[in-house]
Amino acid sequence: MGNGTIAEEYLLEKLTEAKIHFERALDCKHTDFDDLYPYMIEHPQFFWYKRYVAWSELLTIVKLCRELEVDWTAQFSSRQEEYIIGKVMSGKVLDYWYETNDTKEHVG
């Protein structure tokens, strides 16, 4: 019954993709969302909405990992884990997602 390993690998890959998507949205970089809704770029609420969509995607993948007992925490700092467990995206999440706000280790 080797499907458990395949499912776990698949979920962890999707988790990585969701994390990158969220971090790209945080950094105001291009994501697939921009391609889906190019007209939104003209609206001030666009970046908030784009971040919300990416955050929702990340929480959904984490929820699936939890339900299937896949360890999702290895890819996140303890602070990021707290934000995800809290589920609410706030200015605090946006400002302090990265360990230090002045680091340049953001997504490329």
Buried (B, 14 or more C-beta within 10 A) or exposed (E): EEEEEEEBEEBBEBBEEBBBBBBBBBBEBEBEBBEEBEEBEEEEEBBEBBBEBBBBBBBEBBEBBEEEEBEBEEBBEEBBBEBBEEEEBEEEBBEBBBEEEEEEEEBE
